[in-house]
């Protein structure tokens, strides 16, 4: 179905049907109330983790050859 045909179909609806359609769309966009992300408990953070440090390549700041044409 094309965008124009959808617009034409919506405009041909009565005001009440358009309102109901809008409410249906709006309710489907609302986040779920029982979302698992809200119910998860956060893990306790632990200090440390970088005692050994980390490695960064020697050429970290160099521009890769494939990007030089864009500079």
C-alpha positions as CSV (number, residue, x, y, z in Angstrom):
1,X,0.0,0.0,0.0
2,X,1.5,3.4,-0.9
3,X,1.7,6.4,1.3
4,X,-0.8,8.4,-0.8
5,X,-3.4,5.6,-0.7
6,X,-3.1,5.4,3.0
7,X,-3.5,9.2,3.4
8,X,-6.5,9.1,1.0
9,X,-8.1,6.2,3.0
10,X,-7.5,8.0,6.3
11,X,-9.0,11.3,5.0
12,X,-12.1,9.4,3.8
13,X,-12.8,8.2,7.3
14,X,-15.2,9.9,9.7
15,X,-13.7,12.1,12.4
16,X,-14.6,9.5,15.0
17,X,-12.8,6.7,13.1
18,X,-9.7,8.8,12.6
19,X,-9.7,9.6,16.3
20,X,-10.0,5.9,17.2
21,X,-7.2,5.1,14.8
22,X,-5.0,7.8,16.4
23,X,-5.7,6.4,19.8
24,X,-4.9,2.9,18.7
25,X,-1.5,4.0,17.3
26,X,-0.7,6.1,20.4
27,X,-1.5,3.2,22.7
28,X,0.7,0.9,20.7
29,X,3.6,3.3,21.1
30,X,3.4,3.4,24.9
31,X,6.0,1.3,26.8
32,X,4.9,-1.9,28.4
33,X,4.2,-1.6,32.1
34,X,5.7,-4.9,32.9
35,X,8.9,-4.3,30.9
36,X,11.6,-6.7,32.0
37,X,14.2,-3.9,32.0
38,X,12.3,-2.1,34.7
39,X,12.0,-5.3,36.8
40,X,15.7,-6.3,36.6
41,X,17.8,-5.5,39.6
42,X,21.1,-3.8,38.9
43,X,24.2,-5.8,39.6
44,X,26.4,-4.2,42.3
45,X,29.4,-2.5,40.8
46,X,32.8,-3.6,42.0
47,X,35.8,-1.2,42.1
48,X,38.9,-2.0,40.2
49,X,39.2,-4.0,37.1
50,X,42.1,-2.1,35.4
51,X,44.8,-3.0,37.8
52,X,46.8,-4.5,35.0
53,X,46.2,-1.5,32.7
54,X,45.1,-1.7,29.1
55,X,46.7,-1.9,25.7
56,X,46.4,0.8,23.0
57,X,48.0,0.3,19.6
58,X,51.0,2.4,18.7
59,X,49.3,3.7,15.6
60,X,46.1,4.7,17.4
61,X,46.2,8.3,16.4
62,X,47.3,7.7,12.8
63,X,44.7,8.0,10.0
64,X,44.1,4.8,8.1
65,X,45.1,4.8,4.5
66,X,41.5,4.2,3.3
67,X,40.4,7.5,5.0
68,X,43.1,9.8,3.8
69,X,41.2,10.8,0.6
70,X,38.4,12.3,2.8
71,X,40.7,14.6,4.8
